[in-house]
Amino acid sequence: MLGDRAPPACPSVDGMSDVAERFRKMSDRFAEVVAGVPEGAWSNPAPCEGWVARDVVGHMVGWMPGLLQAGAGVELPPMPSVDDDPAAAWTALSGGIQALLDDPATAAREFHHPQAGDHSLEAAVSMFIMGDVFIHIWDLARATGQDETLDPVEVHNMRVGMEPVAPHLAASGHYAAIVPVPDDADEQTRLLALVGRVA
């Protein structure tokens, strides 16, 4: 269903001053879902076509360190194998990114990327990483039978940022086609539809 093997850009509608705290909340929520995966459920099918639950973590571990290294020259700590311990891999990845954001000098570091453009490192995390983490909370929860409710403030901001450019994102190959939903659909359903999920 989804072609998000590459990092999908998420337009940002917020200022950058609260990025560290927003990322902390998102990564903590993802960690809760990781901790709640029942025994044997890491092999459950995930919403992304061809993926299982473990691949949701593997996807982020696979591209996020490379983007940060290429764009800002920062190296995240070594990641445990997702195959062996997806929870430990997520802890290492999220902790490494959080440390970058918590250091004001590093957060303000210049980020240059031929595809992602020029930003501060903090802004790059907000635009390209946080949206991925946020949507994958839902993916992992859906795959493993957990609470799929997303933070309503983040849902609103992400929907507002993405709605004007959603057709272009679908055409990029990073997302499936927008899923039609009823006019009275709740905001989380409308957001998920924009990124090709069927709620």
Secondary structure, 3 states (H helix, E strand, C coil): CCCCCCCCCCCCCCCCCCHHHHHHHHHHHHHHHHHCCCCCHHHCECCCCCCEHHHHHHHHHHHHHHHHHHHHCCCCCCCCCCCCCHHHHHHHHHHHHHHHHHCHHHHCCEEEECCCEEEEHHHHHHHHHHHHHHHHHHHHHHHCCCCCCCCHHHHHHHHHHHHHHHHHHHHCCCCCCCCCCCCCCCHHHHHHHHCCCCC
